[in-house]
Amino acid sequence: MHTSTTSTGDLTPWTAEDLKAATGGVWFGTIPQGEFKRILTDSRDAEAGDVFLALKGERFDAHQFLHQVQEQQCQVAIVEQVNERLDMAQLIVPDTRLALGALGTYRRRQYPNLKVIALTGSSGKTTTKEMLGAILSRLAPTLITRGNLNNDLGVPMMLLELCPQHEYAVMELGASHQGEIDYTSALVQPHVAGILNIGTAHLGEFGGREGICKAKSEIYQHVNGTAIVPAHDDFTGQIKNIAPQPQLSFGTGGDVYATQIQLYAQSAEFTLHTPHGQADVQLPFAGQHNVENALAATAFAIAIGINLSDIVAGLAQAKGAKGRLNFIQHQQYLFIDDTYNANPTSMRAAADVLTQQQGIKVMVVGDIGELGDDAVAEHQQLGQDLNTKQLDAVVAVGKYACAMAEGHDKIHAFSTQAEALPYLTNLIEKHQPQTMSFLFKGSRYTHMETLMADVMEKL
């Protein structure tokens, strides 16, 4: 299987001329000779043959680590302010953050034959990206966004990893403010671009779902081919009006849709319908929401010319990202690790997956972040919805746990993981020797995987 590579031996080297041409910077002192293997922003990893780019933010300034990277034998830096005391070549630019974007653009333009997909959405981005990666990397080397490198710094960092052998790139674009996706999609120059859905993630930053729709729709401003649109979303009308032609839609009522859907505890089966025919799909992912993600992945793949048989084979081989509905069997207990992140939509989808499992069903949830003024109301609504699901208990942990539990005897609220742990261990003792299924989920900052590990250690 071909996958993204970060081996420095495969990377196209940089010269001083390349760096200057890409950034428009000015060399201070001696212009370095030879070739440089990679550009990086983490001073801890800098070594001989690297170029260190000194980023500057509101709360940090990597210029203070220039001395350290020189001690690590790194001889070249891209800076906003020169440090004349150092014996290293320094390329001066007005803004290192924009210089990083310019370097990503420069590298992207060196591969005009690369086929690029860009995707965004409030939920499902990572899983859809992994499904696409499984489809495309069967066929040829594919660059796939790693982890959460989907913002104005992460996207150009991923572009710097492009190699001559890459034939495809799947780029996930996230938004924390208006204009960010416009910026990153301009760097990526996608042939196919699309939105998966408009949910309630990042409500606080955008002042409501209309704002989220506007921000996500920026992805269509730089598409050089097909626009992918959701056929069954509250904002489908707005998205279709904004997106350019040609368009390809997915979901109920769309160009790509599913029938005969069978949902199982850890997988799904369905008949996939596309403009190029239909096929039966065996999907190694649980939940209706992952059928939707597979439909989206299919639409993107079709739009860059992938055959239906290759799509079906790729979906069958796809694997979830770490912390995305990973099933871990431990004695008679099933632990579902869905701790990578959370928003209200994905919380409900995860609960539906848990209801499909065996035995006593316990959902352990942390706070959802980035909901702004709607945080309390969103958690209250989530509590109401979870209380109606076929679950035996919901354990809520964090600042908004009480809001979720309000008036619901099935939901138990705790301020901290340390307080929740004894309750969970008592619950397990109480139900022994019965089969139990646990699902852990919360926003990234809540680190719900820590509580899951603590519970498993007690068994």
C-alpha positions in Angstrom: 0.0 0.0 0.0 1.4 3.4 -0.9 1.0 6.2 1.6 2.2 9.6 2.4 5.9 9.8 3.1 7.9 12.2 5.2 11.3 10.6 4.5 13.8 13.3 4.0 15.4 11.3 1.2 12.3 11.6 -0.9 11.7 15.3 -0.4 12.7 17.7 -3.2 15.6 19.7 -1.8 15.6 23.5 -1.5 18.4 25.9 -2.6 19.0 29.5 -1.4 17.6 30.7 -4.8 14.4 28.6 -4.2 13.9 30.1 -0.8 14.4 33.6 -2.0 12.1 33.2 -5.0 9.3 31.6 -3.0 9.3 34.2 -0.1 10.7 37.3 -1.7 13.1 37.5 1.2 16.5 39.1 1.5 19.6 37.2 2.6 21.6 38.6 5.5 25.3 38.0 5.3 26.6 35.0 3.3 24.2 33.3 0.9 24.2 29.6 1.8 25.4 27.1 -0.9 24.2 23.6 -1.6 20.8 22.1 -0.9 18.6 21.9 2.1 16.5 18.8 2.8 13.5 20.2 4.7 11.9 23.4 6.2 10.6 23.0 9.7 9.1 25.2 12.5 9.9 23.0 15.5 13.3 24.0 16.9 13.7 20.7 18.7 13.8 18.8 15.4 16.2 21.1 13.6 19.5 19.6 12.5 22.3 20.0 9.9 20.9 20.4 6.4 17.5 21.9 7.6 16.0 25.3 7.2 14.4 26.6 10.5 11.5 29.0 10.0 10.9 31.2 13.1 7.2 31.6 13.6 5.9 34.4 15.7 2.5 34.4 17.4 0.6 36.3 20.1 2.1 34.1 22.9 5.3 32.8 21.4 8.3 33.8 19.3 10.5 31.1 17.8 13.2 33.7 17.2 14.3 33.1 20.7 15.3 29.5 19.7 17.7 30.5 16.9 20.7 30.0 19.2 19.5 26.5 20.0 19.0 25.4 16.4 22.5 26.7 15.5 23.9 24.5 18.3 22.0 21.6 16.7 24.1 22.3 13.5 21.2 23.9 11.6 22.9 26.6 9.5 19.9 28.4 7.8 16.9 30.3 9.2 14.0 32.3 7.8 13.4 35.2 10.2 11.5 38.5 10.7 14.4 40.0 12.7 18.0 39.2 12.2 20.2 38.0 15.1 23.6 39.4 14.2 25.4 37.5 16.9 24.7 34.2 15.2 26.9 32.5 12.6 24.1 31.3 10.4 22.5 32.4 7.1 19.3 34.2 7.7 16.6 35.0 5.1 14.7 38.1 6.2 11.0 38.2 5.4 8.2 40.6 6.6 6.1 37.8 8.1 7.3 34.3 8.7 3.7 32.9 8.8 3.0 34.3 5.3 6.4 33.1 4.2 5.4 29.5 5.2 2.3 29.9 3.0 4.4 31.1 0.1 6.8 28.2 0.5 3.8 25.8 0.4 2.5 27.5 -2.7 5.9 27.3 -4.4 6.1 23.6 -3.7 2.5 22.9 -4.9 3.2 24.7 -8.2 6.2 22.4 -8.9 3.7 19.5 -9.3 1.1 20.7 -11.9 0.1 17.1 -12.6 -0.8 16.3 -9.0 -4.5 15.6 -8.5 -5.7 17.4 -5.4 -8.8 17.0 -3.3 -9.7 19.6 -0.6 -12.5 18.9 1.9 -14.0 20.7 4.9 -17.0 20.3 7.2 -18.2 20.5 10.8 -17.9 16.7 11.4 -16.5 13.7 9.5 -13.5 15.4 7.9 -10.9 13.1 9.4 -12.8 9.9 8.7 -13.7 10.9 5.1 -10.0 11.9 4.6 -8.9 8.5 5.8 -11.4 6.7 3.5 -10.2 8.8 0.5 -6.6 8.0 1.5 -7.4 4.3 1.5 -9.1 4.5 -2.0 -6.3 6.6 -3.6 -3.2 5.1 -2.0 -4.1 1.7 -3.4 -3.6 3.2 -6.8 -0.6 5.5 -6.4 1.5 7.4 -3.7 -0.8 9.9 -2.0 -0.2 12.8 0.4 -2.8 12.8 3.1 -3.2 15.5 5.8 -1.7 14.2 9.0 -3.4 14.6 12.4 -4.9 18.1 12.7 -2.5 19.9 10.3 -5.5 21.6 8.6 -5.1 25.3 9.5 -3.1 28.2 8.0 0.1 26.7 9.4 -0.6 23.0 9.0 -1.7 23.1 5.4 1.5 24.7 4.0 3.5 22.3 6.3 1.8 19.4 4.6 2.4 20.9 1.1 6.1 21.0 1.9 6.0 17.2 2.1 5.0 16.8 -1.5 7.4 14.5 -3.4 7.8 13.8 -7.2 6.2 10.3 -6.8 2.9 11.7 -5.3 0.1 11.5 -7.8 -2.7 12.4 -5.4 -3.2 14.7 -2.4 -6.1 14.7 0.1 -6.1 18.0 2.0 -8.3 18.6 5.0 -9.1 22.3 5.6 -10.3 23.5 8.9 -11.6 27.0 9.9 -11.3 28.9 13.1 -12.1 32.3 11.6 -13.5 33.8 8.4 -10.9 33.9 5.6 -8.8 31.0 6.8 -10.2 28.5 4.2 -9.9 31.1 1.4 -6.2 31.3 2.3 -5.5 27.6 2.6 -7.5 26.6 -0.5 -5.6 29.2 -2.5 -2.4 27.4 -1.4 -3.8 24.0 -2.2 -5.3 24.8 -5.6 -7.7 21.8 -5.6 -9.1 20.1 -8.6 -12.1 18.9 -6.5 -13.3 20.7 -3.4 -16.3 20.2 -1.1 -18.2 20.6 2.2 -19.4 17.6 4.1 -21.9 19.3 6.3 -22.6 22.5 8.4 -23.0 21.6 12.0 -22.5 23.4 15.3 -18.7 22.9 15.8 -16.9 26.3 16.3 -20.3 28.1 16.9 -18.5 30.6 19.2 -16.0 31.8 16.6 -18.6 32.3 13.8 -21.6 33.6 15.7 -24.0 30.9 14.4 -24.4 28.3 11.6 -24.8 31.0 8.9 -21.3 32.2 9.7 -20.0 28.6 9.7 -21.6 28.1 6.2 -20.0 31.3 4.9 -16.5 30.3 6.3 -16.6 26.7 4.9 -17.9 27.8 1.5 -14.7 29.7 0.9 -13.3 26.3 -0.1 -15.0 26.7 -3.5 -13.2 30.0 -4.4 -10.1 28.2 -5.7 -11.5 24.9 -7.1 -10.3 24.1 -10.7 -12.8 21.3 -11.3 -15.8 19.7 -9.6 -17.5 21.1 -6.5 -18.8 18.4 -4.1 -21.9 19.4 -2.2 -24.1 17.7 0.5 -27.6 16.9 -0.9 -29.2 16.5 2.5 -28.0 19.3 4.8 -29.8 22.3 6.4 -27.6 24.5 4.3 -27.7 22.6 1.0 -29.5 25.4 -0.8 -26.9 28.1 0.2 -24.0 25.8 -0.6 -25.3 24.9 -4.0 -25.8 28.6 -4.8 -22.2 29.4 -3.8 -20.4 26.4 -5.3 -19.4 26.7 -8.9 -20.4 24.2 -11.6 -19.9 21.3 -12.3 -21.3 20.0 -9.0 -21.6 16.5 -7.7 -23.9 15.9 -4.7 -23.9 13.1 -2.1 -26.5 11.8 0.4 -30.2 11.2 0.2 -31.5 12.7 -3.0 -28.0 13.3 -4.4 -26.0 12.0 -7.3 -24.2 9.5 -5.0 -26.4 7.8 -2.4 -27.0 4.5 -0.5 -29.8 2.0 -0.3 -30.2 -1.3 1.5 -28.2 0.1 4.5 -27.5 -2.5 7.2 -25.8 -1.2 10.3 -23.9 -3.6 12.5 -22.0 -3.3 15.8 -18.7 -2.5 14.2 -19.4 -2.3 10.4 -22.0 -1.4 7.8 -23.2 -2.7 4.4 -25.1 -0.8 1.7 -25.7 -0.6 -2.0 -23.8 2.4 -3.4 -25.4 4.3 -6.3 -23.4 6.7 -8.5 -23.7 8.2 -11.9 -21.4 5.4 -13.1 -23.4 2.5 -11.8 -24.0 0.8 -8.5 -22.1 -1.6 -6.3 -22.3 -3.3 -2.9 -20.1 -1.9 -0.2 -18.7 -3.7 2.9 -17.7 -0.8 5.2 -15.5 -1.6 8.2 -16.9 1.4 10.1 -20.0 1.6 12.4 -22.8 4.1 12.3 -25.1 5.8 9.8 -22.8 8.9 9.9 -19.9 6.8 8.5 -22.1 5.6 5.6 -22.5 9.4 4.9 -18.8 9.8 5.1 -18.3 6.9 2.6 -20.8 8.6 0.2 -18.8 11.8 0.4 -15.5 10.0 -0.2 -17.1 8.3 -3.2 -18.2 11.6 -4.7 -14.7 13.1 -4.3 -13.1 10.0 -5.8 -15.5 9.9 -8.8 -14.8 13.6 -9.4 -11.1 12.9 -10.0 -11.8 9.9 -12.2 -11.5 6.9 -9.9 -13.3 3.7 -11.1 -16.2 2.4 -9.0 -14.5 -0.9 -8.4 -11.4 0.8 -7.0 -13.6 3.0 -4.7 -15.4 -0.1 -3.3 -12.1 -1.9 -2.8 -10.6 1.1 -1.0 -13.6 1.6 1.3 -13.4 -2.1 2.3 -9.7 -1.6 3.4 -10.1 1.8 5.1 -9.1 2.2 8.7 -10.3 4.8 11.2 -7.9 7.4 12.6 -6.7 7.0 16.2 -9.3 8.1 18.6 -12.1 7.8 16.0 -14.5 4.9 17.0 -11.6 2.5 17.7 -13.0 -0.7 19.2 -10.9 -2.3 22.0 -11.9 -5.6 23.5 -10.7 -6.0 27.1 -11.9 -9.2 28.8 -15.7 -9.1 28.7 -15.6 -5.3 28.2 -15.7 -3.4 25.0 -14.1 0.1 25.0 -14.8 2.4 22.1 -12.2 5.1 21.9 -13.8 8.1 20.2 -11.7 10.7 22.1 -10.1 12.5 19.2 -12.6 15.3 19.3 -16.3 16.1 19.6 -19.1 18.4 18.5 -22.8 18.0 19.2 -23.5 16.1 15.9 -20.7 13.6 16.4 -21.7 13.1 20.0 -25.2 12.0 18.9 -23.7 9.8 16.1 -21.4 8.1 18.6 -24.3 7.4 21.0 -26.1 5.7 18.1 -23.1 3.4 17.5 -23.0 2.5 21.2 -26.6 1.5 21.2 -25.7 -1.2 18.6 -23.2 -2.9 21.0 -23.7 -5.8 23.5 -24.5 -5.8 27.2 -24.7 -2.8 29.5 -24.1 0.4 27.5 -22.3 3.3 29.2 -21.3 6.6 27.4 -18.7 8.7 29.1 -18.6 12.2 27.7 -16.4 15.3 28.3 -17.2 18.9 27.5 -17.6 20.2 23.9 -15.5 23.3 23.3 -15.8 26.3 21.0 -19.6 26.7 21.3 -19.4 30.3 22.6 -22.5 31.7 24.1 -24.5 28.6 23.1 -22.4 26.2 25.2 -24.9 25.7 28.1 -27.9 25.4 25.8 -26.1 23.0 23.4 -25.0 20.8 26.4 -28.6 20.8 27.8 -30.0 19.8 24.4 -27.4 17.1 24.1 -28.3 15.8 27.5 -32.0 15.6 26.5 -31.1 13.7 23.4 -28.7 11.2 25.1 -31.3 10.6 27.7 -33.7 9.2 25.1 -31.2 6.8 23.6 -31.1 3.1 24.5 -28.2 3.6 26.9 -28.0 2.3 30.5 -25.9 5.3 31.8 -24.3 8.5 30.6 -21.3 9.8 32.7 -20.7 13.5 32.0 -17.4 15.1 33.1 -16.4 18.7 33.1 -17.7 22.3 33.3 -20.9 21.6 31.5 -21.7 18.2 33.0 -24.4 19.6 35.3 -26.1 21.3 32.3 -26.2 17.9 30.5 -27.5 16.0 33.5 -30.2 18.5 34.5 -33.4 16.6 35.1 -32.2 13.3 33.7 -31.7 10.4 36.1 -29.8 8.4 33.5 -27.0 11.1 33.3 -24.5 11.4 36.1 -22.4 14.6 36.4 -18.9 15.0 37.7 -16.6 18.0 37.6 -13.4 16.0 37.1 -12.1 12.7 35.8 -10.8 11.9 39.3 -14.4 12.2 40.6 -15.9 10.1 37.8 -13.4 7.2 38.0 -14.7 5.7 41.3 -18.3 5.8 40.0 -17.2 4.0 36.8 -15.3 1.3 38.7 -18.3 0.8 41.0 -20.6 0.5 38.0 -18.4 -2.3 36.6 -18.3 -4.1 39.9 -22.1 -3.8 40.2 -22.7 -5.4 36.8 -20.1 -8.2 37.0 -19.9 -10.7 35.3 -22.1 -9.1 32.6 -20.8 -7.9 29.2 -20.4 -4.1 29.2 -19.7 -1.6 26.4 -18.2 1.8 27.1 -17.8 4.7 24.7 -15.5 7.7 25.6 -15.8 11.0 23.8 -15.0 14.7 24.3 -13.3 17.7 22.8 -9.6 17.3 22.4 -8.7 19.5 25.3 -10.7 17.2 27.7 -8.3 14.2 27.2 -11.0 11.7 27.7 -8.5 9.0 26.6 -6.9 9.4 30.0 -10.0 8.5 31.9 -10.5 5.5 29.6 -7.0 4.3 30.3 -7.6 4.7 34.0 -10.8 2.6 33.9 -9.1 -0.1 31.9 -6.2 -0.2 34.4 -8.7 -1.0 37.2 -10.0 -4.1 35.5 
